[in-house]
Amino acid sequence: MHDKLKQAELHVHIGGCLSAQDLAHIAADFYREIDWQPFVENYQRVFCQVADPVAWFDAAVLNRDFSLLEQGYYVTDKDSGDFARFQARFDLLIYIARHLKQKLGHQGPMLDRIFARHRAEGLRYVEYRAMSAIADTYEKFKAFHSEYATACMQASDEQMTVRYIASLPRDNAVLSYRWLRQLLDELPQLRQTIVGIDFCFWEEGYPPKSMTAFFDQLHADNAMNPTHALDVVYHVGESFFDKSLESAIRWCHEAAMLNAKRLGHAIALGMDPLVAISRYDDAHVAESASERLDQITYDLKHARAMQAFGIEVDVEAMIAERNDLAKLSPQNKVHRTYDANRLAEIRLRQRFVLHCLTALGTVIETCPTSNLRIGGVPSPADHPVHRFLESDVNLLIAADDPGIFNVTLADEVNWVVKHSVMNQTQLAKRLGDPIRFALRTLE
């Protein structure tokens, strides 16, 4: 049974699957043609180091020495908790992918390399995700997602079933969703392959409540035509330094209540609050007045349910605070310090929301290496997977961006076995077969 944990990959971004060796192989004939100056300038700004990608590729392509390329490209523990560092490294493959597209008119060599790598690793089912940063018209949107989805459709065979999840921008969810539906109407052969929608990238500034119109439309469309239904996977509780820990926990619950089937990362639900606030000076002390108002509304709504978990809501005090906050600009910062009592209550709030997710059937996608290297989890002992395993919440293990992290899905499963109190048999029994969480039942 434990082998099944290593055979179904349900949270993986296509671009993030490329290793340093893959990049060298793909770009061998054209890396000198790329204008690297914008990459070099951003790399200098983020790392305060001079980057020379041509020299990196010269060593890799001409001398089979990948060390420079790996040092420049791979995200390591030294990058922990800094998404800008991740993005600066990730941009290396973005420049290659764009040039490949311009050169050939498609990205076939990149996709073929990814599919071959995952076949060799023994994967039997994969749901790939991808988002375009330049799909600002329907034509661009269709060209991007149809290429990736078609490649996934063609790669699917008896050895490895391949499906595609379209990652949509949070700031343009409704329109891009309509474009996706239009794409599926125009290319019905992709309906079996495109199984869902993902929201990823920056989550700060995009509370789940801002997605209500999108979810309302999606649920209406799914109800009207169940055979063409789409599910949602939703990155949340991964990067949340702009808000209090209570609000970060609430966002996870709100995304689940909107009926997102799976939540990506949800670090806020499992990392101990004392660890969370210790990552930076004054971490999570401040949030906007509007965010605090949303938290008060949530607490008043769920007061009775939370009381069963030992969380006491002072209704009169919260109403008074709400009245005071209503006089402020929504952008005004509200500062609230943490003490032992507040931290203890936050742990209870984590238990409460994990219980709610369990009741809803929501699945958490935990990505160990990703959480350590870009999610700001300080150490293996602090990883949220430990609390997830202690709870009854539906849980799966995934690799997120295995290429740029230089890991495999099997590595991630082995990591959990190594750092948790469970052996392989116990972990397999706790998690079950992850294929049951696929976005569409396999035929």
C-alpha positions, 0 to 999 in steps of 0.5 A: 500500500505504501507504494501507492503514496509514491505513484499519484502526484496531485500537486505539481506545477509543470514548470517546476518539474524541470531539473537543472539537467533538464534545462541544460538539455532543452536550452543547449542549442539556444541559451546564448540567444536569450536576452538574460539582462532582466534576469541578471538584474533581478537576481542581483537585486534579490540575492546581491550576487552577480549571475552569469547564466551563459557561464552556467550553461557553458559549463553544463552543456560543454563540460557536463559540469552542472554545479554552477547551474544547480547553484543558480537555479535550485531552491535550497534551505537557504531560501527559506520563507522568501518567495522572491528568492524562489521566483528569481531562480524560477525565472531562469526556466521561464526565460528558457520556456519563452524562448523555446516557444518563440523558436519552435512555436511550442514547448514540446521538448520541455513537456516531453522531458517532464513526462519522461522523467515522471514515467521513469520515477514510476508515477501512475497518475499525475495532475499537472498545473500551469498558469500563464503570466501573459494570458491577458486575452482569450486568444493567449489564454486558449493558446497557453492552456490548450497546448499544455492540456493537449500535451497531457492528453497525448501523454496519457497512456496505460502506464501513466494517466495524465490530467491537467488543472488550469491555474487561473489568476486570483485577480481575474478569476471570473473572466478567466473562468469564462475563458476556460469554459469557452475553451472547453466548448471549442475543444471538447476533446480536452474535457476528459483531460482538464479536470479542474481549476487552481489558484496559486502564486501570491495569496496575500491581498486576495482573501477567499471572500474575493472569490465568492462570485467565481465560486457562485458561478462555478457551482451554478455551472456544475449543477446545470451540467454535472457531466462537465463539472470542474473542481477547485484546488486552492493555495491558501495558508502558505504565505501569510505575513500580512495578517494575524494567525487567526486570519490566516487560519480563517482563510483556510476555513473560508476556502473550504467553505467555498467548496474548494476540494483540496487546499494547497499547503495550509501551513497556517493550520499546522505550524505551531503559532509560537514558531510562526510568530518567531520567524520575523520580528513582529511577525503577524502582529499587524493586519488591516482594519478590514481583515480584523473586521472580517475576523470579528464577523467570523468569530461571532458567526462561529462562536458556539461551534468554537466554544466546543473546542474551548475557544471563548468569544467575548461577544460584547467586547467584539461588537464594541471593537467592531464599532470602533474599527468601523470608524477607521479606513479599511487600510489602517493597520491594527496591532495586536501582540501575542501572549501565552493565552492568545497562542494557546487559543490559536492552537485551539483554532487550528484544531477547530478548523481541522475538525471542520475540514474533516467534516467537509471532506476537504483535502490538504495537500502537504508539500514538505520540501516546498514548505521548508524552502519557500513556505517559511517553515523553520525546521522538519520538527516544525512542519505542519504535517505532524499536526495534520497526521495527528488529526483526522483531516484528509491528507496527501503528500505532494512535491509541488515543484520537484525539479527546482527543489531537486526532489521526487515524490518518493523523496517527499514520502520518505521525508515524512516517514523519516521525520514523523512517528509513523513508519511506512505501513502506518503512514500508508494506513493513515493516508490511504490511496491518494488516487481517491482524491483525484479531481475526477473519478478514473474510468 
